[in-house]
Every structure is written in structure tokens, then in C-alpha cells.
């Protein structure tokens, strides 16, 4: 199909362009939680509502989000 052919051409271009590349720097972006998320998670916990987090992030990232959002009891949010 056309999508597969396009992906193959892109992969070939990467192989040609990425030869001899030297990385000079790097950067990262932190996605911050929206205001009030930890408090809202605390309210849900106090109301006895179970909250599940579904994510495609790496386990370490998911753990940090769960802690900062207050999903893990005793970490952030309302106690």
C-alpha cells in the first residue's frame, strides 16, 4: 500500500542522512499537570472512587506522573 511505501522511503532517507552525525546537545520537555489535578485526585480518593491510570509512557515516567498527581496515596494532592 502507499503508506508502507512512503514509510520505506522515509526509512531509506534516514539511513542516508544520519551517517556521521554528531550530537552537539539535547533537550527535554516536561509536561506539567494541569492546575488542580493533585487536589482532584485527593477528592476522588476521599469519595471512595477508584482511579486507574492508563498510559503508554515508560514505567518510570508513569510512576512519576502517579506520584505528582497524587494517585499514589501519601504523595501530593489532598491527604
Beta strands, then each sheet from edge to edge (+ up, - down):
end
